[in-house]
């Protein structure tokens, strides 16, 4: 191997390591103070209300227009909180979310469209390894530095194999109302100086 090949190889390795470090850091992060992801399930005895405390950005593509928004968000199922520790432990068990095998849920934003002044998000939800596609209205406020998405959607828990036991299914509704406000802020390292 001659010196030109060694130099070229070094340059390529440097370029790959720089690219890898850029790719590993998402352009946007969740503003956890301004964001919320909550759920509500009707039940015979007592409605179940709770939230997920930890939502992260895996990747976001955004080129200044709401319609350019695509990406993936990760929800830590272990961050589930209903205000009752015993219930939280049961919800994280194999009867429901099965955190031991499925510690994360995912939201893949496929596309954003606009019809008559209303934005619609087409997205994939993955819970317990089961993926379902949805299209739902979404309220978007965007700027170069910040994306704010607000909306609600109803999921069926049994579509994601969140079944509980026979007793659970007689007292807890299948419909789960998800209410979200996600505020994403551009990382300072990705803002041109």
Secondary structure, DSSP 8 states (H G I E B T S, - for coil): --HHHHHHHHHHHHHHHHHHHHHHS-SEEE-TTT-EEEEEEEESS--EEEEE--EEEEEEE--SSGGG-EEEEEEEGGGEE-S-HHHHHHHHSTTTT-TTT--EEEEEEEEEEEETTEEEEEEEEEETTEEEEEEEEEEEEE-SSEEEEEEEEEEEGGGGT----HHHHHHEEEEEEEEEEEEEEE-GGGS--
